[in-house]
Amino acid sequence: YSRTGNTKSVADEIQKNVGGDLFEIKTTNTYPEEHKATTEQAKTEKNNNFRPQLATQVADFSSYDVVFVGYPIWWGTMPMGVFSFLEQNNFAGKTVIPFCTHGGSGLGESISDIKKTLPQANVVQGLALSGSNSRSSQKEIADWLKNIGLVK
């Protein structure tokens, strides 16, 4: 899930290193272009525990054993659309590798939220990148992928 393209740039770099398919989580509701209005909408959604309807679905999700889940941090965790995605797919027995872009909060509560949402998944060490540096973080991404054993 990427609103401004920062998280997508990280996903593209991960794919360049490990291969695999890319899938973009999209919701049927749109967010305002203006940053402040988006943050207010995101805050309202979080406070109401709202689960936006998804506009896209992964074809044959069961065929994947390892799933990277990328998102920006909104109000200390994942956007509510990412919660929708996690809740609508069966992650039992899958390895989930979270990564995020943020404005200063790191991974926030997102890892504990993923673990609560996906108790039957193996959630591994996540990566948090500053959104402003995400498009130039190739080395940090490569080092993280080596550290979690996905590349040599």
N, C-alpha and C positions, 0 to 999 in steps of 0.2 A: 504494500500500500504506500503510495507516494503522492503527496499533494503538489509539491514544488519541483520534484525531480531529484532531490537529494538522495532519498532512499533508493530510487530506481537506479541511480548511478552506482550505488554500492552493490545492488543486486546484479547489475551488468558486470561489475568487476569480479564478483564471486563466481558468476557463471563462466567468465573468461578463465578463471583458475580451476574450476572443478567440473565444468560442463553442466548438463541438465537442462530442464525446461524452465522457462520463465512464465509466470502467471501473475497478472495484476489484479489485485482485489479492487473491485469497483462497487460503489453503492448506487442505488437508484436515485437517492437524494444527492444534490450537489452542494458544494460549499461556496460561500461567497469568495470573490477574488481578493477582497481586502482582508489583510491578515487579522486585524482586530475583530472583525465580524466573524471570521472563521473560528477564532479562539473562543468567542462567546457562544457560538453554536456548539462547538465541541464540549465546552463546559456544561451547557444545558443537557446535552446528550449523556455525558458522564454522570451528572447529578441525578438524572432520571433513569439511569441504568438502561438506556435505550439501545436497541439492537437494530441498526438500519438494515433494510432489505438489500441484498446483494444483487447486482446487475449481471454478475459473471459467476460461473461455476467451473471447477476443474473437471475436465473429462477424465473418467477412470481414476479417481483419486486413490483408489485401493491399490493401484499399481506402484505407488511410490512408497519407499521405505524410509527415506531421509527427506525432510522438508525444511528448507530455510524459510523463516518467516520474518519479513522485514517491514518496518513501520517507523513513522516519526513518533516521538513522545509528545503526547497531548495531555496536559494536566496530570503529569506524573505516571502515565501508563500508555497503553496502545489506544489508537482511535477505536471507537465503538464498532466500526465496520470490521476491524480485525477480530474483535470478540465474536461478531456474527460468523465470520469465516471459520474460526476455531470451533465454534459450537455446532456448525452445520456439517462438519466433516468428521469422519471417524479416524482419530489419530492413535487408537489403541495399538501398541507395539511399534509405533513409528519413532524415529529419532527426529526431534525438533531442534533446529538450530536458529535461535533468535538473533536478529541484529536490528539496530535502530540508529536513527539520526536524532539529534536533540539540540537544544539551545543552551544547555548547561546542566541538565539534570541527569545525565548518564542514562542508564537503563530504567531509572525510576523504580516503580513497583511492577514493571511489566513481566519480569521473570517469575515472580511469585504469582502474578495473575495468570500467566500461562500454565504454571504448574497446577494451580487450583482448577483451571478450566479443563486441562488435559491430564488428569491423574494417571492415566494408563500409558502415557507417552514418556519417552526418555528425553528430557530437556537438558541439552548440554550448554556449556559456557557460551554466553552471548557476547556480542560485540556492540559497543556504543561509540559512535563517531559524532563529533560536532557537525551539525548541518553545514556550517560555513566552510568546513574543511573536507567534507565528504567526497567531493569530486577530485581531490588530490591525495587520497588516502590509500593508494595502491599498495604501498609497502606495509602499512598497518594491517590491511585486509589480508595480504599474503602471509604475514607473520601469524595472525590469528588462525588462519586456515591450517598452517603448519602446526601450531600449538594444539589444535583440537584433532590433529591426525588426519586431515583430509588431503593434504598435499605434502610432498617431500621437500 
